[in-house]
Amino acid sequence: MKTAILILSDPKSGTDEALGRVFNALALAQESIAAGDRVEVTFVGAGTRWPGVLSQLSHPANGLYNAVREAVVGGSCGCAAVFGASESLQACGISEIKSHALAGTPGIASLRRYLAEGWQTLVF
């Protein structure tokens, strides 16, 4: 199985819901990897802020994030620019994805690719 996990929740929202969404996204990634599935985790929208937060050793999901880090393919470049996360992504070693040219942006992650390639696509 091919599972694409798209994380859009915003860690700056300060809600338990945002933490719950990213935690469940990472838990699904971990379970899918353990089952031998092909997994890609992509941070888009305000979700591009998550890697900087999850990389903090004190964050409750840090261990889970590190366990699935190999499946993180990157963060949307244009989204990171809009949400002020470009430097944070770079500092965390997360690639900025520019696979879809979009006017007025440096390029964003192509989400359609997952659909076109038959990935099971989940949004958190």
C-alpha atoms as a printed R data frame, in Angstrom:
    type eleno elety resid chain resno      x      y       z
1   ATOM     1    CA   MET     A     1  0.000  0.000   0.000
2   ATOM     2    CA   LYS     A     2  1.078  3.583  -0.659
3   ATOM     3    CA   THR     A     3 -0.014  6.051   2.007
4   ATOM     4    CA   ALA     A     4  0.363  9.816   1.648
5   ATOM     5    CA   ILE     A     5 -0.049 11.740   4.897
6   ATOM     6    CA   LEU     A     6 -0.603 15.469   4.481
7   ATOM     7    CA   ILE     A     7 -0.266 17.574   7.617
8   ATOM     8    CA   LEU     A     8 -2.019 20.950   7.491
9   ATOM     9    CA   SER     A     9 -2.811 21.563  11.162
10  ATOM    10    CA   ASP     A    10 -1.200 24.642  12.693
11  ATOM    11    CA   PRO     A    11  0.933 24.247  15.821
12  ATOM    12    CA   LYS     A    12  0.493 27.963  16.488
13  ATOM    13    CA   SER     A    13 -3.246 27.501  16.967
14  ATOM    14    CA   GLY     A    14 -2.440 26.410  20.509
15  ATOM    15    CA   THR     A    15 -5.228 23.846  20.540
16  ATOM    16    CA   ASP     A    16 -5.262 20.258  21.645
17  ATOM    17    CA   GLU     A    17 -6.895 19.503  18.300
18  ATOM    18    CA   ALA     A    18 -3.768 20.543  16.359
19  ATOM    19    CA   LEU     A    19 -1.583 18.339  18.554
20  ATOM    20    CA   GLY     A    20 -4.070 15.487  18.209
21  ATOM    21    CA   ARG     A    21 -4.012 15.787  14.438
22  ATOM    22    CA   VAL     A    22 -0.228 15.713  14.114
23  ATOM    23    CA   PHE     A    23  0.080 12.945  16.697
24  ATOM    24    CA   ASN     A    24 -2.434 10.756  14.827
25  ATOM    25    CA   ALA     A    25 -0.769 11.533  11.493
26  ATOM    26    CA   LEU     A    26  2.608 10.421  12.852
27  ATOM    27    CA   ALA     A    27  1.085  7.372  14.548
28  ATOM    28    CA   LEU     A    28 -0.461  6.321  11.226
29  ATOM    29    CA   ALA     A    29  2.908  6.814   9.532
30  ATOM    30    CA   GLN     A    30  4.605  4.644  12.160
31  ATOM    31    CA   GLU     A    31  1.965  1.903  11.887
32  ATOM    32    CA   SER     A    32  2.117  1.944   8.093
33  ATOM    33    CA   ILE     A    33  5.916  1.787   8.027
34  ATOM    34    CA   ALA     A    34  5.830 -1.138  10.468
35  ATOM    35    CA   ALA     A    35  3.402 -2.930   8.122
36  ATOM    36    CA   GLY     A    36  5.823 -2.469   5.222
37  ATOM    37    CA   ASP     A    37  3.805  0.166   3.401
38  ATOM    38    CA   ARG     A    38  5.339  2.919   1.335
39  ATOM    39    CA   VAL     A    39  4.716  6.135   3.289
40  ATOM    40    CA   GLU     A    40  5.261  9.802   2.519
41  ATOM    41    CA   VAL     A    41  4.592 12.555   5.035
42  ATOM    42    CA   THR     A    42  4.301 16.049   3.583
43  ATOM    43    CA   PHE     A    43  3.811 19.274   5.523
44  ATOM    44    CA   VAL     A    44  1.622 21.818   3.722
45  ATOM    45    CA   GLY     A    45 -0.076 25.092   4.591
46  ATOM    46    CA   ALA     A    46  0.381 26.120   8.213
47  ATOM    47    CA   GLY     A    47  1.546 22.551   8.800
48  ATOM    48    CA   THR     A    48  4.974 23.594   7.491
49  ATOM    49    CA   ARG     A    49  5.486 25.034  10.991
50  ATOM    50    CA   TRP     A    50  5.388 21.563  12.581
51  ATOM    51    CA   PRO     A    51  8.920 20.267  11.880
52  ATOM    52    CA   GLY     A    52 10.489 23.072  13.909
53  ATOM    53    CA   VAL     A    53  8.162 22.294  16.801
54  ATOM    54    CA   LEU     A    54  8.427 18.505  16.580
55  ATOM    55    CA   SER     A    55 12.229 18.693  16.461
56  ATOM    56    CA   GLN     A    56 12.305 20.125  19.985
57  ATOM    57    CA   LEU     A    57 13.391 17.403  22.412
58  ATOM    58    CA   SER     A    58 10.826 18.586  24.962
59  ATOM    59    CA   HIS     A    59  7.876 18.169  22.582
60  ATOM    60    CA   PRO     A    60  5.637 15.208  23.528
61  ATOM    61    CA   ALA     A    61  5.614 13.916  19.921
62  ATOM    62    CA   ASN     A    62  9.384 14.292  19.370
63  ATOM    63    CA   GLY     A    63 10.123 10.574  19.746
64  ATOM    64    CA   LEU     A    64  7.327  9.599  17.392
65  ATOM    65    CA   TYR     A    65  8.431 12.244  14.874
66  ATOM    66    CA   ASN     A    66 11.993 10.921  14.955
67  ATOM    67    CA   ALA     A    67 10.705  7.358  14.519
68  ATOM    68    CA   VAL     A    68  9.025  8.275  11.215
69  ATOM    69    CA   ARG     A    69 11.463 10.973  10.063
70  ATOM    70    CA   GLU     A    70 12.605  8.774   7.170
71  ATOM    71    CA   ALA     A    71  9.094  9.055   5.670
72  ATOM    72    CA   VAL     A    72  9.027 12.868   5.758
73  ATOM    73    CA   VAL     A    73  9.534 13.942   2.158
74  ATOM    74    CA   GLY     A    74  9.360 17.670   2.813
75  ATOM    75    CA   GLY     A    75  7.302 20.777   3.225
76  ATOM    76    CA   SER     A    76  5.596 22.860   0.577
77  ATOM    77    CA   CYS     A    77  7.968 25.702  -0.341
78  ATOM    78    CA   GLY     A    78  5.301 28.296  -1.125
79  ATOM    79    CA   CYS     A    79  3.369 27.413   2.013
80  ATOM    80    CA   ALA     A    80  6.489 27.681   4.154
81  ATOM    81    CA   ALA     A    81  7.144 31.127   2.683
82  ATOM    82    CA   VAL     A    82  3.611 32.318   3.453
83  ATOM    83    CA   PHE     A    83  3.588 30.892   6.981
84  ATOM    84    CA   GLY     A    84  7.124 31.983   7.907
85  ATOM    85    CA   ALA     A    85  8.493 28.457   8.173
86  ATOM    86    CA   SER     A    86 11.202 28.426   5.471
87  ATOM    87    CA   GLU     A    87 14.121 28.969   7.859
88  ATOM    88    CA   SER     A    88 12.728 26.438  10.305
89  ATOM    89    CA   LEU     A    89 12.406 23.774   7.612
90  ATOM    90    CA   GLN     A    90 15.971 24.379   6.494
91  ATOM    91    CA   ALA     A    91 17.253 24.260  10.087
92  ATOM    92    CA   CYS     A    92 15.517 20.888  10.551
93  ATOM    93    CA   GLY     A    93 16.888 19.482   7.306
94  ATOM    94    CA   ILE     A    94 13.450 19.267   5.695
95  ATOM    95    CA   SER     A    95 13.379 19.678   1.917
96  ATOM    96    CA   GLU     A    96 11.203 22.388   0.431
97  ATOM    97    CA   ILE     A    97  9.009 20.908  -2.289
98  ATOM    98    CA   LYS     A    98  8.332 22.987  -5.430
99  ATOM    99    CA   SER     A    99  6.862 20.296  -7.684
100 ATOM   100    CA   HIS     A   100  3.837 22.386  -8.726
101 ATOM   101    CA   ALA     A   101  4.505 25.770 -10.327
102 ATOM   102    CA   LEU     A   102  1.954 28.236  -9.014
103 ATOM   103    CA   ALA     A   103  1.934 31.883 -10.052
104 ATOM   104    CA   GLY     A   104  2.946 34.249  -7.287
105 ATOM   105    CA   THR     A   105  4.780 31.570  -5.314
106 ATOM   106    CA   PRO     A   106  8.194 29.918  -5.490
107 ATOM   107    CA   GLY     A   107  6.293 26.685  -6.161
108 ATOM   108    CA   ILE     A   108  4.272 24.396  -3.929
109 ATOM   109    CA   ALA     A   109  4.038 20.670  -3.283
110 ATOM   110    CA   SER     A   110  1.906 18.876  -5.856
111 ATOM   111    CA   LEU     A   111 -0.886 17.137  -3.965
112 ATOM   112    CA   ARG     A   112 -2.535 15.951  -7.166
113 ATOM   113    CA   ARG     A   113  0.463 13.693  -7.737
114 ATOM   114    CA   TYR     A   114 -0.662 11.442  -4.913
115 ATOM   115    CA   LEU     A   115 -4.103 11.058  -6.443
116 ATOM   116    CA   ALA     A   116 -2.755 10.486  -9.944
117 ATOM   117    CA   GLU     A   117 -0.356  7.810  -8.674
118 ATOM   118    CA   GLY     A   118 -3.035  5.964  -6.699
119 ATOM   119    CA   TRP     A   119 -1.878  6.805  -3.175
120 ATOM   120    CA   GLN     A   120 -4.243  6.459  -0.233
121 ATOM   121    CA   THR     A   121 -4.230 10.130   0.789
122 ATOM   122    CA   LEU     A   122 -5.112 11.332   4.279
123 ATOM   123    CA   VAL     A   123 -5.223 14.917   5.496
124 ATOM   124    CA   PHE     A   124 -4.563 15.891   9.103
